[in-house]
Amino acid sequence: MENNLFLTEMILSELSEIVGPDFVSVKESDKFIYSTDWAWMPQMWLDRGMQLRPPDYIVHPGSAEEISEILEIANKYRIPVVPWGGGSGTQGAALPIFGGILIDTKRMDKIIAIDEKSLTVTAQAGIIIAQLEWALNEKGFMLPHYAASSNCATLGGALAPRGTGTMSTKYGKAEDMVLSMQIVLPTGEIICTPPVPKHAAGPDWFRLFLGAEGNFGIITEATMQLDYLPEARLMRAVLFDDLNKALEVGRLIMTHRLNPFVIRLYDRESTSSHVKKVLGYDYDGAYMVMGFDGDPEIAALQEKKAMVYCQQMGGRDLGRDPGDAWWDHRYDFYYPPKSLKLPWMYGTTETVTTYDKIANLYWAEKKAVEEGFADWNVKFIAHFSHWFHWGVMVYSRFIIEEPPQDAQEALRLHNRVWNAAMQAVMANGGMINEHHGVGLKLSRYMRKQYGEAWPLLLKIKKTIDPNGIMNPGKTGFGF
Amino acid sequence: MQLQTATATIENCRYCLMCRHVCPVGHITRRETLTPHGWGLTIASVQRGLLTWNLDTVDVLYSCADCGTCRAHCVTDQALPDAIATTRAEVAAQNLAPAAAYKVHRALQEWSNPYEKQVPETVNGQAEIALFVGDDAKYLRPTALESALKLLEAAGVKPVLIGIGRSSGYLASSLGFPETAKMLVQNTLDELKASGARRMLVLTPGDYYAFDRLLTNRLEVEWPQGVELQEVISLLDEKFTAGMLKFKSSDDKRPYAYIDPTHSLRLPARYETPRHLLAGVMPTAGRELFWRKERMHPCGNGALQFITPHISDHLTYARLADTQKAGAQIAITEDPGCLSHLSRHADRFGLYIQGFYELLADHLV
């Protein structure tokens, strides 16, 4: 684009006609800021004094119709389009790696309707989750998607990568809360999915758009299931000497449907480093936090039964305070300087698998990372935080405190650590990701992840986005 | 703030998005660049040679409202507003600040206020309690001062007035002129000393912040030992609670909302105080804005009104729209700067703007 000023100006004029000149920017300052999202790779790149590919245009549309018209221009000129919500993704899904039009959806932040009978909210997808939650709380409701990124992610940004929140163990992932969506397809059509997600009127095509990370269109509106704010929220902490026994406790609680809204189990290394640093508890062992909510009597009974499993497996009851402290400070882990931050190298190689495989997967990944990169004094920490009836997610992370200073060398090392982690994950029955999404970071593993099924996804992409304009290079899809 | 501290803060904030949802400028512009993360990354990137200070980037730097909302929400208490002010000082020293900033600066140097070509009034007299008047109450809303004095008198307090027509120093500091800010502050502190007062009252949370944290943290000036700093509403509430100040109930049944003044977030302990006093006058409970208390947004006064008036105006519109959405017909607040801005645009929103001190003074028993 930079070599064709005439065309750049023509396209700028056309975009301005759609959204108004105040809502298109080609300023150097904006292009620079939008050139990075929250992924480690671009942040490190800038940290080392290197430039990133910026978008050519930043557009702030106010409606689905405007997005439709923008996509018409993108198709006409074959310009890449990158949807942008809060920019809080860790996988580089919002990076404008080929330039083009970056569509910031945050102007589309209206709450359209709250149905107090069916307990649903319909909102535009650009609303920040925390702001939506404040509005719902004022009416006694909650959208139980309490992600660490709630302060910064948009509703669309929770759905597009199939995000998961702190309370997913009871309330599900963001995708489990969505009833219907309005989507602008890459070719400009504005479609609505069926009004309810559970039916037998043909295949469940609406789920194609969950996890597509903008590749199949831009989510512009969503109707989400709500819950009443709980009457009680009981928190409890337990310490285990043996991580495997703690995992077994989690399995027993889930398979017996005791319905905790959270179980967070930190491995020994994470307990002695992060829990100590942020919460100030100096425990030797695996620190586990459990929460039960809703009706106080039911929650108390569920907790009581869960504690029986804890005792059977040798867990030491730490009481309520370390549980409450965790709940009150659960997002503190993400505020610098408490959070992981540059110039360190780090990556969250989180994954999910079934209970029969989870212990082996954890130890295999830990070994692959720690032994493979011992020369770099790598640290491997993990917690198990999103539990299902059939399995659990492990939030594994690697940290190198003294990485190479050269940006290219650092990027190569980062990719090598990820390769080692992902190979161990896939070899042990894990998915390459549970809730951060694929983005740019994991794009190269998609073919291996899906094997013979991958060409089917490529065909779907080609059908929905014939010119390949949507978020190219992400989620395994090319340009 | 020391440059080294400012740099550490910028390094922490440049990639942190945890307070972006409460940033009022980010909220009205929707530009990532005009958010705490955007300011942090812009400054950090100039330091790394990836950007330079030019018209575009300096405009970004001067678009922060310096309202303290980001810091108030920060779990690790990053002093980003102070770091931005430190950076602005660097930019201003290189003659790269916006022309409007230098114009305001010259007025502050010469007249101690940005509104009138008039030097501060001479202070006479001594008293146990002094009241800092400032420039907003003097030039934008003198009735607020008159009413506050009437209320104080009813409460048995007769303060000596100081800083009559003088900026607190906040504006100069916010624009990147710390030496002028120190001069303004010092002149007021000299008057305070001469008055012999052991307590200094202020009319707004903004002035409280200026003589509290801004003074010590940002300007590194010492507050005089043994002198108490207090908001007028805090003193009035003490007297009201003790039964030493009585109000008759208002006949006005129209729904109203209290607007937390700019900088209220910097003093979270004050949230209930004005509401408690209003409950003593108004016949019904007030409506609450969505952006209230711990998530309050500024009213548009402050440095932005001189440098980026379009953003300042939109902040004002947003407060008025929020009041309207809450179903109120009357917006009440005490800060003369806020009142001035809100009044300017209230008609568009069908709202009546009521001064807090004026309302209370009119209902004294």
Interface residues (C-beta under 8 A of the other chain):
Chain A: S25 K27 E28 S29 D30 F32 I33 Y34 T36 W38 Q43 L46 D47 G49 Q51 H60 G86 G87 S88 D104 K106 R107 I128 A130 Q131 W134 A135 E138 S149 N151 C152 H329 Y331 D332 Y334 Y335 P336 P337 K338 S339 K341 L342
Chain B: E11 N12 C13 Y15 C16 L17 M18 C19 R20 H21 R30 R31 E32 T33 G38 L41 T42 S45 R48 G49 L50 L51 N54 D56 T57 D59 V60 C74 V75 T76 Q78 F290 R295
